[in-house]
Amino acid sequence: MDNLMQITKDATRGINKLLIVSLSADQTGQVEKLIDQTVIKAMLKGVDATLNCPVANQDTAHKIATAIRQKNDALIVNLPILR
């Protein structure tokens, strides 16, 4: 979870550097939330991709996808606490 927060903060800082006028504290929070949601959606797309594999590998893919989704659910629940 720390890695996701670091990715979010790095991306927000990068966006802020590109702007002529820096983001306000409220805007920074909104941008971080948007980046969090985007990263989570991207992770879920990756999980879905693991399910589109040959039948022989479906069981393994399902186990991996389930483990990723469980960790993702825990991440979503804990994100507000990390802020």
PDB file of N, CA, C and O in Angstrom:
ATOM      1  N   MET A   1       0.819  -1.188   0.000  1.00  0.00           N
ATOM      2  CA  MET A   1       0.000   0.000   0.000  1.00  0.00           C
ATOM      3  C   MET A   1       0.865   1.253   0.000  1.00  0.00           C
ATOM      4  O   MET A   1       0.497   2.272  -0.584  1.00  0.00           O
ATOM      5  N   ASP A   2       2.005   1.169   0.654  1.00  0.00           N
ATOM      6  CA  ASP A   2       2.906   2.320   0.659  1.00  0.00           C
ATOM      7  C   ASP A   2       3.364   2.648  -0.751  1.00  0.00           C
ATOM      8  O   ASP A   2       3.532   3.815  -1.105  1.00  0.00           O
ATOM      9  N   ASN A   3       3.567   1.600  -1.561  1.00  0.00           N
ATOM     10  CA  ASN A   3       4.002   1.830  -2.938  1.00  0.00           C
ATOM     11  C   ASN A   3       2.946   2.587  -3.728  1.00  0.00           C
ATOM     12  O   ASN A   3       3.280   3.478  -4.510  1.00  0.00           O
ATOM     13  N   LEU A   4       1.682   2.249  -3.538  1.00  0.00           N
ATOM     14  CA  LEU A   4       0.606   2.944  -4.243  1.00  0.00           C
ATOM     15  C   LEU A   4       0.551   4.404  -3.824  1.00  0.00           C
ATOM     16  O   LEU A   4       0.380   5.285  -4.667  1.00  0.00           O
ATOM     17  N   MET A   5       0.693   4.665  -2.553  1.00  0.00           N
ATOM     18  CA  MET A   5       0.671   6.050  -2.081  1.00  0.00           C
ATOM     19  C   MET A   5       1.852   6.819  -2.662  1.00  0.00           C
ATOM     20  O   MET A   5       1.716   7.989  -3.019  1.00  0.00           O
ATOM     21  N   GLN A   6       3.006   6.171  -2.759  1.00  0.00           N
ATOM     22  CA  GLN A   6       4.180   6.838  -3.323  1.00  0.00           C
ATOM     23  C   GLN A   6       3.967   7.131  -4.801  1.00  0.00           C
ATOM     24  O   GLN A   6       4.323   8.209  -5.277  1.00  0.00           O
ATOM     25  N   ILE A   7       3.388   6.180  -5.533  1.00  0.00           N
ATOM     26  CA  ILE A   7       3.078   6.390  -6.944  1.00  0.00           C
ATOM     27  C   ILE A   7       2.126   7.568  -7.094  1.00  0.00           C
ATOM     28  O   ILE A   7       2.314   8.423  -7.959  1.00  0.00           O
ATOM     29  N   THR A   8       1.104   7.607  -6.247  1.00  0.00           N
ATOM     30  CA  THR A   8       0.111   8.681  -6.291  1.00  0.00           C
ATOM     31  C   THR A   8       0.762  10.031  -6.022  1.00  0.00           C
ATOM     32  O   THR A   8       0.526  10.992  -6.755  1.00  0.00           O
ATOM     33  N   LYS A   9       1.570  10.107  -4.989  1.00  0.00           N
ATOM     34  CA  LYS A   9       2.210  11.374  -4.631  1.00  0.00           C
ATOM     35  C   LYS A   9       3.208  11.813  -5.701  1.00  0.00           C
ATOM     36  O   LYS A   9       3.296  13.001  -6.011  1.00  0.00           O
ATOM     37  N   ASP A  10       3.955  10.873  -6.265  1.00  0.00           N
ATOM     38  CA  ASP A  10       4.910  11.203  -7.334  1.00  0.00           C
ATOM     39  C   ASP A  10       4.173  11.731  -8.565  1.00  0.00           C
ATOM     40  O   ASP A  10       4.596  12.713  -9.176  1.00  0.00           O
ATOM     41  N   ALA A  11       3.076  11.078  -8.920  1.00  0.00           N
ATOM     42  CA  ALA A  11       2.305  11.527 -10.081  1.00  0.00           C
ATOM     43  C   ALA A  11       1.712  12.908  -9.837  1.00  0.00           C
ATOM     44  O   ALA A  11       1.713  13.750 -10.735  1.00  0.00           O
ATOM     45  N   THR A  12       1.211  13.143  -8.645  1.00  0.00           N
ATOM     46  CA  THR A  12       0.635  14.453  -8.315  1.00  0.00           C
ATOM     47  C   THR A  12       1.705  15.532  -8.366  1.00  0.00           C
ATOM     48  O   THR A  12       1.462  16.622  -8.884  1.00  0.00           O
ATOM     49  N   ARG A  13       2.888  15.241  -7.831  1.00  0.00           N
ATOM     50  CA  ARG A  13       3.983  16.215  -7.891  1.00  0.00           C
ATOM     51  C   ARG A  13       4.382  16.491  -9.344  1.00  0.00           C
ATOM     52  O   ARG A  13       4.653  17.634  -9.713  1.00  0.00           O
ATOM     53  N   GLY A  14       4.415  15.449 -10.152  1.00  0.00           N
ATOM     54  CA  GLY A  14       4.750  15.617 -11.558  1.00  0.00           C
ATOM     55  C   GLY A  14       3.740  16.488 -12.288  1.00  0.00           C
ATOM     56  O   GLY A  14       4.108  17.335 -13.103  1.00  0.00           O
ATOM     57  N   ILE A  15       2.469  16.274 -11.992  1.00  0.00           N
ATOM     58  CA  ILE A  15       1.417  17.102 -12.586  1.00  0.00           C
ATOM     59  C   ILE A  15       1.571  18.539 -12.117  1.00  0.00           C
ATOM     60  O   ILE A  15       1.464  19.473 -12.912  1.00  0.00           O
ATOM     61  N   ASN A  16       1.820  18.713 -10.843  1.00  0.00           N
ATOM     62  CA  ASN A  16       1.946  20.051 -10.268  1.00  0.00           C
ATOM     63  C   ASN A  16       3.113  20.824 -10.911  1.00  0.00           C
ATOM     64  O   ASN A  16       3.021  22.035 -11.111  1.00  0.00           O
ATOM     65  N   LYS A  17       4.201  20.122 -11.231  1.00  0.00           N
ATOM     66  CA  LYS A  17       5.357  20.769 -11.865  1.00  0.00           C
ATOM     67  C   LYS A  17       5.041  21.251 -13.280  1.00  0.00           C
ATOM     68  O   LYS A  17       5.626  22.221 -13.762  1.00  0.00           O
ATOM     69  N   LEU A  18       4.103  20.558 -13.940  1.00  0.00           N
ATOM     70  CA  LEU A  18       3.735  20.931 -15.298  1.00  0.00           C
ATOM     71  C   LEU A  18       2.828  22.163 -15.352  1.00  0.00           C
ATOM     72  O   LEU A  18       2.731  22.830 -16.383  1.00  0.00           O
ATOM     73  N   LEU A  19       2.182  22.447 -14.254  1.00  0.00           N
ATOM     74  CA  LEU A  19       1.227  23.550 -14.226  1.00  0.00           C
ATOM     75  C   LEU A  19       1.928  24.888 -14.011  1.00  0.00           C
ATOM     76  O   LEU A  19       2.963  24.961 -13.348  1.00  0.00           O
ATOM     77  N   ILE A  20       1.355  25.936 -14.576  1.00  0.00           N
ATOM     78  CA  ILE A  20       1.888  27.284 -14.381  1.00  0.00           C
ATOM     79  C   ILE A  20       1.589  27.755 -12.962  1.00  0.00           C
ATOM     80  O   ILE A  20       2.433  28.372 -12.312  1.00  0.00           O
ATOM     81  N   VAL A  21       0.384  27.459 -12.488  1.00  0.00           N
ATOM     82  CA  VAL A  21      -0.024  27.806 -11.128  1.00  0.00           C
ATOM     83  C   VAL A  21      -0.163  26.500 -10.351  1.00  0.00           C
ATOM     84  O   VAL A  21      -0.843  25.580 -10.807  1.00  0.00           O
ATOM     85  N   SER A  22       0.469  26.408  -9.194  1.00  0.00           N
ATOM     86  CA  SER A  22       0.434  25.175  -8.395  1.00  0.00           C
ATOM     87  C   SER A  22      -0.983  24.859  -7.931  1.00  0.00           C
ATOM     88  O   SER A  22      -1.819  25.747  -7.764  1.00  0.00           O
ATOM     89  N   LEU A  23      -1.224  23.568  -7.727  1.00  0.00           N
ATOM     90  CA  LEU A  23      -2.509  23.122  -7.214  1.00  0.00           C
ATOM     91  C   LEU A  23      -2.700  23.596  -5.776  1.00  0.00           C
ATOM     92  O   LEU A  23      -1.746  23.688  -5.004  1.00  0.00           O
ATOM     93  N   SER A  24      -3.941  23.892  -5.436  1.00  0.00           N
ATOM     94  CA  SER A  24      -4.246  24.202  -4.038  1.00  0.00           C
ATOM     95  C   SER A  24      -4.245  22.883  -3.262  1.00  0.00           C
ATOM     96  O   SER A  24      -4.184  21.807  -3.858  1.00  0.00           O
ATOM     97  N   ALA A  25      -4.310  22.969  -1.956  1.00  0.00           N
ATOM     98  CA  ALA A  25      -4.336  21.754  -1.126  1.00  0.00           C
ATOM     99  C   ALA A  25      -5.554  20.909  -1.473  1.00  0.00           C
ATOM    100  O   ALA A  25      -5.459  19.683  -1.538  1.00  0.00           O
ATOM    101  N   ASP A  26      -6.697  21.553  -1.696  1.00  0.00           N
ATOM    102  CA  ASP A  26      -7.920  20.830  -2.038  1.00  0.00           C
ATOM    103  C   ASP A  26      -7.771  20.152  -3.406  1.00  0.00           C
ATOM    104  O   ASP A  26      -8.152  18.993  -3.568  1.00  0.00           O
ATOM    105  N   GLN A  27      -7.225  20.862  -4.373  1.00  0.00           N
ATOM    106  CA  GLN A  27      -7.018  20.295  -5.697  1.00  0.00           C
ATOM    107  C   GLN A  27      -6.018  19.137  -5.651  1.00  0.00           C
ATOM    108  O   GLN A  27      -6.190  18.130  -6.336  1.00  0.00           O
ATOM    109  N   THR A  28      -4.984  19.291  -4.845  1.00  0.00           N
ATOM    110  CA  THR A  28      -3.998  18.225  -4.700  1.00  0.00           C
ATOM    111  C   THR A  28      -4.676  16.956  -4.189  1.00  0.00           C
ATOM    112  O   THR A  28      -4.417  15.866  -4.700  1.00  0.00           O
ATOM    113  N   GLY A  29      -5.529  17.089  -3.198  1.00  0.00           N
ATOM    114  CA  GLY A  29      -6.265  15.940  -2.675  1.00  0.00           C
ATOM    115  C   GLY A  29      -7.157  15.306  -3.725  1.00  0.00           C
ATOM    116  O   GLY A  29      -7.251  14.082  -3.808  1.00  0.00           O
ATOM    117  N   GLN A  30      -7.811  16.135  -4.527  1.00  0.00           N
ATOM    118  CA  GLN A  30      -8.682  15.620  -5.583  1.00  0.00           C
ATOM    119  C   GLN A  30      -7.883  14.895  -6.658  1.00  0.00           C
ATOM    120  O   GLN A  30      -8.303  13.848  -7.150  1.00  0.00           O
ATOM    121  N   VAL A  31      -6.733  15.451  -7.020  1.00  0.00           N
ATOM    122  CA  VAL A  31      -5.876  14.810  -8.018  1.00  0.00           C
ATOM    123  C   VAL A  31      -5.355  13.482  -7.473  1.00  0.00           C
ATOM    124  O   VAL A  31      -5.340  12.487  -8.197  1.00  0.00           O
ATOM    125  N   GLU A  32      -4.929  13.450  -6.216  1.00  0.00           N
ATOM    126  CA  GLU A  32      -4.446  12.202  -5.618  1.00  0.00           C
ATOM    127  C   GLU A  32      -5.544  11.145  -5.618  1.00  0.00           C
ATOM    128  O   GLU A  32      -5.281   9.976  -5.904  1.00  0.00           O
ATOM    129  N   LYS A  33      -6.763  11.546  -5.302  1.00  0.00           N
ATOM    130  CA  LYS A  33      -7.880  10.596  -5.285  1.00  0.00           C
ATOM    131  C   LYS A  33      -8.129  10.054  -6.692  1.00  0.00           C
ATOM    132  O   LYS A  33      -8.370   8.859  -6.864  1.00  0.00           O
ATOM    133  N   LEU A  34      -8.071  10.929  -7.696  1.00  0.00           N
ATOM    134  CA  LEU A  34      -8.269  10.508  -9.077  1.00  0.00           C
ATOM    135  C   LEU A  34      -7.164   9.531  -9.506  1.00  0.00           C
ATOM    136  O   LEU A  34      -7.443   8.530 -10.166  1.00  0.00           O
ATOM    137  N   ILE A  35      -5.937   9.820  -9.137  1.00  0.00           N
ATOM    138  CA  ILE A  35      -4.824   8.926  -9.483  1.00  0.00           C
ATOM    139  C   ILE A  35      -4.986   7.586  -8.773  1.00  0.00           C
ATOM    140  O   ILE A  35      -4.768   6.537  -9.380  1.00  0.00           O
ATOM    141  N   ASP A  36      -5.368   7.604  -7.483  1.00  0.00           N
ATOM    142  CA  ASP A  36      -5.621   6.359  -6.747  1.00  0.00           C
ATOM    143  C   ASP A  36      -6.636   5.500  -7.490  1.00  0.00           C
ATOM    144  O   ASP A  36      -6.413   4.309  -7.710  1.00  0.00           O
ATOM    145  N   GLN A  37      -7.747   6.111  -7.872  1.00  0.00           N
ATOM    146  CA  GLN A  37      -8.818   5.381  -8.548  1.00  0.00           C
ATOM    147  C   GLN A  37      -8.346   4.832  -9.892  1.00  0.00           C
ATOM    148  O   GLN A  37      -8.705   3.717 -10.268  1.00  0.00           O
ATOM    149  N   THR A  38      -7.548   5.606 -10.611  1.00  0.00           N
ATOM    150  CA  THR A  38      -7.047   5.176 -11.917  1.00  0.00           C
ATOM    151  C   THR A  38      -6.089   4.001 -11.773  1.00  0.00           C
ATOM    152  O   THR A  38      -6.157   3.045 -12.546  1.00  0.00           O
ATOM    153  N   VAL A  39      -5.205   4.066 -10.797  1.00  0.00           N
ATOM    154  CA  VAL A  39      -4.258   2.970 -10.573  1.00  0.00           C
ATOM    155  C   VAL A  39      -5.013   1.699 -10.186  1.00  0.00           C
ATOM    156  O   VAL A  39      -4.682   0.613 -10.660  1.00  0.00           O
ATOM    157  N   ILE A  40      -6.009   1.828  -9.339  1.00  0.00           N
ATOM    158  CA  ILE A  40      -6.794   0.660  -8.924  1.00  0.00           C
ATOM    159  C   ILE A  40      -7.518   0.055 -10.123  1.00  0.00           C
ATOM    160  O   ILE A  40      -7.530  -1.165 -10.283  1.00  0.00           O
ATOM    161  N   LYS A  41      -8.124   0.893 -10.969  1.00  0.00           N
ATOM    162  CA  LYS A  41      -8.799   0.389 -12.168  1.00  0.00           C
ATOM    163  C   LYS A  41      -7.814  -0.346 -13.071  1.00  0.00           C
ATOM    164  O   LYS A  41      -8.138  -1.397 -13.624  1.00  0.00           O
ATOM    165  N   ALA A  42      -6.620   0.204 -13.219  1.00  0.00           N
ATOM    166  CA  ALA A  42      -5.602  -0.438 -14.056  1.00  0.00           C
ATOM    167  C   ALA A  42      -5.209  -1.801 -13.480  1.00  0.00           C
ATOM    168  O   ALA A  42      -5.025  -2.765 -14.223  1.00  0.00           O
ATOM    169  N   MET A  43      -5.083  -1.872 -12.163  1.00  0.00           N
ATOM    170  CA  MET A  43      -4.743  -3.144 -11.522  1.00  0.00           C
ATOM    171  C   MET A  43      -5.851  -4.166 -11.768  1.00  0.00           C
ATOM    172  O   MET A  43      -5.572  -5.335 -12.034  1.00  0.00           O
ATOM    173  N   LEU A  44      -7.096  -3.731 -11.679  1.00  0.00           N
ATOM    174  CA  LEU A  44      -8.216  -4.648 -11.899  1.00  0.00           C
ATOM    175  C   LEU A  44      -8.271  -5.133 -13.341  1.00  0.00           C
ATOM    176  O   LEU A  44      -8.641  -6.278 -13.599  1.00  0.00           O
ATOM    177  N   LYS A  45      -7.905  -4.269 -14.281  1.00  0.00           N
ATOM    178  CA  LYS A  45      -7.835  -4.700 -15.687  1.00  0.00           C
ATOM    179  C   LYS A  45      -6.787  -5.801 -15.840  1.00  0.00           C
ATOM    180  O   LYS A  45      -6.984  -6.756 -16.592  1.00  0.00           O
ATOM    181  N   GLY A  46      -5.681  -5.662 -15.126  1.00  0.00           N
ATOM    182  CA  GLY A  46      -4.645  -6.692 -15.155  1.00  0.00           C
ATOM    183  C   GLY A  46      -5.155  -8.012 -14.604  1.00  0.00           C
ATOM    184  O   GLY A  46      -4.843  -9.082 -15.127  1.00  0.00           O
ATOM    185  N   VAL A  47      -5.943  -7.920 -13.541  1.00  0.00           N
ATOM    186  CA  VAL A  47      -6.533  -9.133 -12.955  1.00  0.00           C
ATOM    187  C   VAL A  47      -7.457  -9.781 -13.971  1.00  0.00           C
ATOM    188  O   VAL A  47      -7.411 -10.996 -14.166  1.00  0.00           O
ATOM    189  N   ASP A  48      -8.292  -8.987 -14.617  1.00  0.00           N
ATOM    190  CA  ASP A  48      -9.212  -9.536 -15.612  1.00  0.00           C
ATOM    191  C   ASP A  48      -8.450 -10.188 -16.760  1.00  0.00           C
ATOM    192  O   ASP A  48      -8.896 -11.197 -17.306  1.00  0.00           O
ATOM    193  N   ALA A  49      -7.312  -9.624 -17.128  1.00  0.00           N
ATOM    194  CA  ALA A  49      -6.514 -10.181 -18.214  1.00  0.00           C
ATOM    195  C   ALA A  49      -5.989 -11.568 -17.852  1.00  0.00           C
ATOM    196  O   ALA A  49      -5.834 -12.418 -18.729  1.00  0.00           O
ATOM    197  N   THR A  50      -5.715 -11.802 -16.578  1.00  0.00           N
ATOM    198  CA  THR A  50      -5.211 -13.121 -16.183  1.00  0.00           C
ATOM    199  C   THR A  50      -6.271 -14.200 -16.375  1.00  0.00           C
ATOM    200  O   THR A  50      -5.947 -15.381 -16.503  1.00  0.00           O
ATOM    201  N   LEU A  51      -7.528 -13.795 -16.394  1.00  0.00           N
ATOM    202  CA  LEU A  51      -8.598 -14.776 -16.555  1.00  0.00           C
ATOM    203  C   LEU A  51      -8.808 -15.164 -18.016  1.00  0.00           C
ATOM    204  O   LEU A  51      -9.518 -16.131 -18.292  1.00  0.00           O
ATOM    205  N   ASN A  52      -8.215 -14.445 -18.946  1.00  0.00           N
ATOM    206  CA  ASN A  52      -8.337 -14.739 -20.368  1.00  0.00           C
ATOM    207  C   ASN A  52      -7.125 -15.524 -20.850  1.00  0.00           C
ATOM    208  O   ASN A  52      -6.393 -15.074 -21.731  1.00  0.00           O
ATOM    209  N   CYS A  53      -6.921 -16.689 -20.273  1.00  0.00           N
ATOM    210  CA  CYS A  53      -5.775 -17.520 -20.638  1.00  0.00           C
ATOM    211  C   CYS A  53      -6.278 -18.922 -20.988  1.00  0.00           C
ATOM    212  O   CYS A  53      -7.454 -19.222 -20.785  1.00  0.00           O
ATOM    213  N   PRO A  54      -5.406 -19.775 -21.507  1.00  0.00           N
ATOM    214  CA  PRO A  54      -5.830 -21.133 -21.878  1.00  0.00           C
ATOM    215  C   PRO A  54      -6.480 -21.876 -20.712  1.00  0.00           C
ATOM    216  O   PRO A  54      -6.166 -21.631 -19.547  1.00  0.00           O
ATOM    217  N   VAL A  55      -7.376 -22.770 -21.044  1.00  0.00           N
ATOM    218  CA  VAL A  55      -8.137 -23.514 -20.034  1.00  0.00           C
ATOM    219  C   VAL A  55      -7.215 -24.228 -19.050  1.00  0.00           C
ATOM    220  O   VAL A  55      -7.521 -24.299 -17.860  1.00  0.00           O
ATOM    221  N   ALA A  56      -6.112 -24.746 -19.522  1.00  0.00           N
ATOM    222  CA  ALA A  56      -5.180 -25.482 -18.654  1.00  0.00           C
ATOM    223  C   ALA A  56      -4.642 -24.587 -17.536  1.00  0.00           C
ATOM    224  O   ALA A  56      -4.282 -25.082 -16.468  1.00  0.00           O
ATOM    225  N   ASN A  57      -4.583 -23.296 -17.769  1.00  0.00           N
ATOM    226  CA  ASN A  57      -4.043 -22.368 -16.773  1.00  0.00           C
ATOM    227  C   ASN A  57      -5.119 -21.607 -16.007  1.00  0.00           C
ATOM    228  O   ASN A  57      -4.802 -20.755 -15.177  1.00  0.00           O
ATOM    229  N   GLN A  58      -6.385 -21.904 -16.276  1.00  0.00           N
ATOM    230  CA  GLN A  58      -7.482 -21.162 -15.658  1.00  0.00           C
ATOM    231  C   GLN A  58      -7.466 -21.249 -14.128  1.00  0.00           C
ATOM    232  O   GLN A  58      -7.711 -20.251 -13.450  1.00  0.00           O
ATOM    233  N   ASP A  59      -7.183 -22.427 -13.587  1.00  0.00           N
ATOM    234  CA  ASP A  59      -7.195 -22.585 -12.128  1.00  0.00           C
ATOM    235  C   ASP A  59      -6.131 -21.703 -11.483  1.00  0.00           C
ATOM    236  O   ASP A  59      -6.404 -21.001 -10.509  1.00  0.00           O
ATOM    237  N   THR A  60      -4.932 -21.744 -12.024  1.00  0.00           N
ATOM    238  CA  THR A  60      -3.848 -20.905 -11.501  1.00  0.00           C
ATOM    239  C   THR A  60      -4.189 -19.432 -11.657  1.00  0.00           C
ATOM    240  O   THR A  60      -3.992 -18.640 -10.736  1.00  0.00           O
ATOM    241  N   ALA A  61      -4.698 -19.070 -12.823  1.00  0.00           N
ATOM    242  CA  ALA A  61      -5.067 -17.674 -13.071  1.00  0.00           C
ATOM    243  C   ALA A  61      -6.159 -17.220 -12.111  1.00  0.00           C
ATOM    244  O   ALA A  61      -6.128 -16.096 -11.612  1.00  0.00           O
ATOM    245  N   HIS A  62      -7.118 -18.093 -11.858  1.00  0.00           N
ATOM    246  CA  HIS A  62      -8.204 -17.743 -10.935  1.00  0.00           C
ATOM    247  C   HIS A  62      -7.664 -17.527  -9.516  1.00  0.00           C
ATOM    248  O   HIS A  62      -8.074 -16.590  -8.832  1.00  0.00           O
ATOM    249  N   LYS A  63      -6.752 -18.387  -9.079  1.00  0.00           N
ATOM    250  CA  LYS A  63      -6.155 -18.231  -7.749  1.00  0.00           C
ATOM    251  C   LYS A  63      -5.381 -16.909  -7.642  1.00  0.00           C
ATOM    252  O   LYS A  63      -5.471 -16.207  -6.635  1.00  0.00           O
ATOM    253  N   ILE A  64      -4.630 -16.587  -8.682  1.00  0.00           N
ATOM    254  CA  ILE A  64      -3.872 -15.329  -8.685  1.00  0.00           C
ATOM    255  C   ILE A  64      -4.819 -14.138  -8.680  1.00  0.00           C
ATOM    256  O   ILE A  64      -4.625 -13.187  -7.923  1.00  0.00           O
ATOM    257  N   ALA A  65      -5.848 -14.193  -9.529  1.00  0.00           N
ATOM    258  CA  ALA A  65      -6.813 -13.097  -9.609  1.00  0.00           C
ATOM    259  C   ALA A  65      -7.535 -12.903  -8.278  1.00  0.00           C
ATOM    260  O   ALA A  65      -7.774 -11.772  -7.855  1.00  0.00           O
ATOM    261  N   THR A  66      -7.880 -14.003  -7.625  1.00  0.00           N
ATOM    262  CA  THR A  66      -8.561 -13.911  -6.327  1.00  0.00           C
ATOM    263  C   THR A  66      -7.653 -13.261  -5.291  1.00  0.00           C
ATOM    264  O   THR A  66      -8.096 -12.408  -4.522  1.00  0.00           O
ATOM    265  N   ALA A  67      -6.399 -13.657  -5.271  1.00  0.00           N
ATOM    266  CA  ALA A  67      -5.451 -13.076  -4.318  1.00  0.00           C
ATOM    267  C   ALA A  67      -5.262 -11.586  -4.583  1.00  0.00           C
ATOM    268  O   ALA A  67      -5.206 -10.793  -3.642  1.00  0.00           O
ATOM    269  N   ILE A  68      -5.163 -11.201  -5.845  1.00  0.00           N
ATOM    270  CA  ILE A  68      -4.993  -9.790  -6.183  1.00  0.00           C
ATOM    271  C   ILE A  68      -6.231  -8.998  -5.797  1.00  0.00           C
ATOM    272  O   ILE A  68      -6.118  -7.907  -5.238  1.00  0.00           O
ATOM    273  N   ARG A  69      -7.397  -9.527  -6.084  1.00  0.00           N
ATOM    274  CA  ARG A  69      -8.637  -8.820  -5.726  1.00  0.00           C
ATOM    275  C   ARG A  69      -8.769  -8.658  -4.209  1.00  0.00           C
ATOM    276  O   ARG A  69      -9.220  -7.612  -3.743  1.00  0.00           O
ATOM    277  N   GLN A  70      -8.388  -9.662  -3.443  1.00  0.00           N
ATOM    278  CA  GLN A  70      -8.451  -9.548  -1.982  1.00  0.00           C
ATOM    279  C   GLN A  70      -7.526  -8.444  -1.490  1.00  0.00           C
ATOM    280  O   GLN A  70      -7.910  -7.644  -0.636  1.00  0.00           O
ATOM    281  N   LYS A  71      -6.322  -8.396  -2.019  1.00  0.00           N
ATOM    282  CA  LYS A  71      -5.385  -7.338  -1.624  1.00  0.00           C
ATOM    283  C   LYS A  71      -5.887  -5.973  -2.096  1.00  0.00           C
ATOM    284  O   LYS A  71      -5.723  -4.972  -1.400  1.00  0.00           O
ATOM    285  N   ASN A  72      -6.494  -5.939  -3.272  1.00  0.00           N
ATOM    286  CA  ASN A  72      -7.047  -4.697  -3.796  1.00  0.00           C
ATOM    287  C   ASN A  72      -8.186  -4.209  -2.906  1.00  0.00           C
ATOM    288  O   ASN A  72      -8.280  -3.017  -2.613  1.00  0.00           O
ATOM    289  N   ASP A  73      -9.054  -5.130  -2.475  1.00  0.00           N
ATOM    290  CA  ASP A  73     -10.155  -4.754  -1.581  1.00  0.00           C
ATOM    291  C   ASP A  73      -9.606  -4.177  -0.271  1.00  0.00           C
ATOM    292  O   ASP A  73     -10.115  -3.177   0.236  1.00  0.00           O
ATOM    293  N   ALA A  74      -8.572  -4.811   0.264  1.00  0.00           N
ATOM    294  CA  ALA A  74      -7.960  -4.307   1.501  1.00  0.00           C
ATOM    295  C   ALA A  74      -7.354  -2.928   1.263  1.00  0.00           C
ATOM    296  O   ALA A  74      -7.434  -2.055   2.128  1.00  0.00           O
ATOM    297  N   LEU A  75      -6.754  -2.732   0.104  1.00  0.00           N
ATOM    298  CA  LEU A  75      -6.167  -1.444  -0.240  1.00  0.00           C
ATOM    299  C   LEU A  75      -7.234  -0.361  -0.303  1.00  0.00           C
ATOM    300  O   LEU A  75      -7.050   0.724   0.248  1.00  0.00           O
ATOM    301  N   ILE A  76      -8.340  -0.646  -0.968  1.00  0.00           N
ATOM    302  CA  ILE A  76      -9.419   0.334  -1.094  1.00  0.00           C
ATOM    303  C   ILE A  76      -9.966   0.707   0.277  1.00  0.00           C
ATOM    304  O   ILE A  76     -10.245   1.877   0.535  1.00  0.00           O
ATOM    305  N   VAL A  77     -10.119  -0.266   1.147  1.00  0.00           N
ATOM    306  CA  VAL A  77     -10.636  -0.002   2.489  1.00  0.00           C
ATOM    307  C   VAL A  77      -9.664   0.862   3.286  1.00  0.00           C
ATOM    308  O   VAL A  77     -10.083   1.720   4.062  1.00  0.00           O
ATOM    309  N   ASN A  78      -8.363   0.635   3.094  1.00  0.00           N
ATOM    310  CA  ASN A  78      -7.353   1.339   3.896  1.00  0.00           C
ATOM    311  C   ASN A  78      -6.885   2.664   3.319  1.00  0.00           C
ATOM    312  O   ASN A  78      -6.199   3.415   4.012  1.00  0.00           O
ATOM    313  N   LEU A  79      -7.230   2.977   2.075  1.00  0.00           N
ATOM    314  CA  LEU A  79      -6.756   4.224   1.469  1.00  0.00           C
ATOM    315  C   LEU A  79      -7.119   5.473   2.284  1.00  0.00           C
ATOM    316  O   LEU A  79      -6.259   6.330   2.488  1.00  0.00           O
ATOM    317  N   PRO A  80      -8.355   5.597   2.750  1.00  0.00           N
ATOM    318  CA  PRO A  80      -8.671   6.797   3.537  1.00  0.00           C
ATOM    319  C   PRO A  80      -7.841   6.910   4.817  1.00  0.00           C
ATOM    320  O   PRO A  80      -7.538   8.019   5.259  1.00  0.00           O
ATOM    321  N   ILE A  81      -7.478   5.802   5.399  1.00  0.00           N
ATOM    322  CA  ILE A  81      -6.689   5.795   6.626  1.00  0.00           C
ATOM    323  C   ILE A  81      -5.269   6.296   6.353  1.00  0.00           C
ATOM    324  O   ILE A  81      -4.653   6.935   7.206  1.00  0.00           O
ATOM    325  N   LEU A  82      -4.754   5.998   5.145  1.00  0.00           N
ATOM    326  CA  LEU A  82      -3.388   6.373   4.793  1.00  0.00           C
ATOM    327  C   LEU A  82      -3.236   7.863   4.530  1.00  0.00           C
ATOM    328  O   LEU A  82      -2.115   8.373   4.534  1.00  0.00           O
ATOM    329  N   ARG A  83      -4.299   8.551   4.310  1.00  0.00           N
ATOM    330  CA  ARG A  83      -4.228   9.978   3.974  1.00  0.00           C
ATOM    331  C   ARG A  83      -3.990  10.819   5.170  1.00  0.00           C
ATOM    332  O   ARG A  83      -3.905  12.042   5.057  1.00  0.00           O
TER     333      ARG A  83
END
